[in-house]
Amino acid sequence: PEPPHEKIGRVKRTVRYALQWLNLVDLLAIAPFYLELLGMPETIGPVLRVARLIRIFRLLKSPKMRTCVDMIIDIVREALPGVVSVFGLTWGVCILFAACIYFAESSTYSVEHFTDEYPMGVYIRPTTDGHSVEPSPFKSIVHCFWWFFTTATTVGYGDDYPTTTVGRLVAVAAFYAGIVLVAVKLTIVGGKFQEHYNKWLKSVNATEEQEKGADPPIEKNVAVTRTASKSLFSKRENLSTEE
């Protein structure tokens, strides 16, 4: 909300209203229909059909969904510094394990094997059964970054995997390092979620109590009326007895 002393022109107020993110969602939701009417090229047809999915975000305009989204935005905003610091630590661990797996799996350079494919020589490693050799898929430390993230997050695509004993030990260490890094991030986000969820739950309960107080239930009014009538009847009996 703008300060009361600040005067805003009609054009500026309209522009600010139009640039609100929920209004932008509405614009993006209806834009594909009008772009098709204008005869846009068929090549962007699939893109426009996917863009129509933005309409689902219009559900966020409902009051209940809006409060939940605001809560999630606050959680992300407050947890972001901790998550960014852990992400920086993740990159340091990534470089460490990428260098370890590279030197474990690509420490032998050969000019005698695979001369047709690699006439200048190639780094080799043992095969899975250990009876032969094969070119190492770990071509550089930077190339090993992909292996670390797929291993540390326990995704394990299997496109790159170690075959040496040292390489497998490095992979096991990467498993546990990834679990610890993910657990730290989840702890940060989970703590903020628990804090904001309790506040949100209290605000919802307070709102419901206010609504109940504004319109008291009929049973409570009936009970009050019955109590008052009983007390009046007992007073009349006492007066008749005295007479």
N, C-alpha and C positions, 0 to 999 in steps of 0.2 A: 504493500500500500504506500501511496505517495504521501509525503508530509502535507498537512492541511494548508501551510503557507505557500506551498509551491504551486504555481499556476501552470497547467499543461494545456497546450492547444488541442483542438479537436483532432487535427491530423496526427499529431504525435500520440495522442491517446489511442486513436484507432490503430496506428501502426504497432504500438505496444501490445494491444489486445490481439491483433492478428498474428503476432510472432510468439504468442504463448504456445508451449509445446503440444498441448492437447488440440489447439486449433490447427497446428501444422499437421498433426496426425489426421485430422479430418480432411485437410487439403490433399495430402498424399493418398488418402483412401479413395477420393473421387477423381484424382488426376488421370489414372489410366483410362477411364471411360471417355473423357474429353479428348485425350490424346488419340484414341482410336477413331473418334469422330473426325478429327483433323486429318486423318489419312496418313498416319505415321508408317514408316517402312515395316514390312512383315518381319524383318529380322529382329526387331525389338518386341515382337508380339509375346514371346515367352517371358521376357523381362516384365512386361506390363501385367501379365497374368500373375506372376509372382508378386508384383507390387500390390496387387489387390489384397494380398494377405494382410496388408497393413491395417485393413478394416478391423481386424480382431482387437487392435489396440484401442479402439473406440470404447471397449468395455471398461477401460480405466477411468472413464468419465463418471461412472456410477459412484456415489458417495462411499460405499463400503470398500470397493476396490481402490478408490483414491486414497483412503486412509492406510490401507495395507501397502500400497506402492510408496507412499510417503515414508512409512516405517522402514521399508527395504532400502530406500534411498539414503535415509539417515544411517542405517547400519553400514552400508557400503562406504559412505563418506567418512565415518569415524574409524572403520577398520582398514581403510585404504593405506594410511601410513605404515601400519604394521605389516600388511600384506606386501607392500612395495619393498620394505626392508628385507623380508624373508625371500622375496623374489630375487633381490640382489645377491643374497647369500646363495640362492639356488644356482645362479650363474657361476659363482666361484666354485661351488661343488661340481658343477657341470664341467668346467675346464679341467679340474683335477682328475676326475674319472675318465674324461675323454683322453687326456694325455696318458693315463695309466693303461687304458685298453688299447690305445694305439701302439705303445711300445711293447705291450704283451703279445699282440697279435701280428705286428708288422716289424719285428726286430731282425728278420733274416732276409737279406737281399740276394737274389739269385739271377745270374745271367745264363744259366744252363737249362732252366726249366721254362717251358712255354715260350720258346724262341720265336715261334710263328706269330703268336699274338703280341708278344712283348719282346721285340728284338733288342731293346736297350736294357732289358732286365726288369724284374718285378719283385715286390715283396711277397714272400710266400709264408704259409703256415701249415701245420698238419691238418689233414682232413678229420672229419668227425670220428672215424674208426681208428685213426692214428697210423694207418698203413701206407699213406701216400701224402702228397702235398698238393696245395691248391693256392691260387692267388688270394691274397688277403683282401677282404672287402673294406677294411678300414684304411682308406687311402690317405687321410690326414686327420689332424686333431679336430679341425673344424667339421670335417665329415662325421666324426664320432659324436658330435653334439646330438644328432638325431637319435643315435643308439642310446645315449644316456637318458633322454627324456622319455623314450618309449619304454626303457627298462625301469627307470625310477618311478614312473606312474603305473607300473605293472600292466601296461598295455601289451607290450611284447608282440610286435608284428611278426618277428621272426625273419625279417629280411637280412638283418645283420646279427650275428651271434658268435660268441667266442668258441674256440675249439681247443685252445691250450689250457693247461691246468692253471697257470697264473691268470689268464684271461677270465676263466670261470670264477676264480676267487674274487677278482675285481668286480664281476657282475653281481655276485652275492652281496658284496659290500654296497654296491649301487642300489640293490633292492632295499636294504635297510635304511640307507641314507634317504632314499625317496620317500619311504614310509614316514620317517621322522619329519621331513620337510612338509609333507602334506598334512601331517598331524598338527604341526605348529600353525599352519594357515587356518585349518579348521577350528583350532582352539581360539584363535583371535576372532574369527567371524562368529563362532558359536557364542562366545562371551558377550559380544555386542548384541547378538540376536536375543539372547536371554534377557539382557538389560532392557532393550527397547520393547520386547514382547510383553514383559510384565507391565511396563508403563502403558502400552497400548491396551492391554486387557483391563487395567484399572480405569482408563478413560472410557472404554466401552461400557463397563459396569456402571460407572457414574452416570453416563448418558441414559442408560436404561432405567436407573433409579429416579432420575429427574423426570423422565417420561411417565413413570408410574406415579410419582408424586403429583404431577400436574393433572392426572386423571385417575383418582383413587378408585379401586375396584368396588363393584356394587356390593359384594359380600361384606366388606368392611362397613359400609354405610348402613346395611341392614342390621348388622350386629350392634352398632351404636344406637340405632332407633329402638331395637328391642330392649337394650339396657335402660334407656331413658324411660320407656313405657313401664317397665317393671318397677323402677324407682318411684314413678308417679302413682302407680297402683298401690304400692306399699304405704305411701304417705296418706292416701285416701282412707285406707283401712285403719291406720293409726288415729286419724281424725274421727272416724265413725265410732271407734272403740272408746275414745275419750268422752264423746257425747253420751 
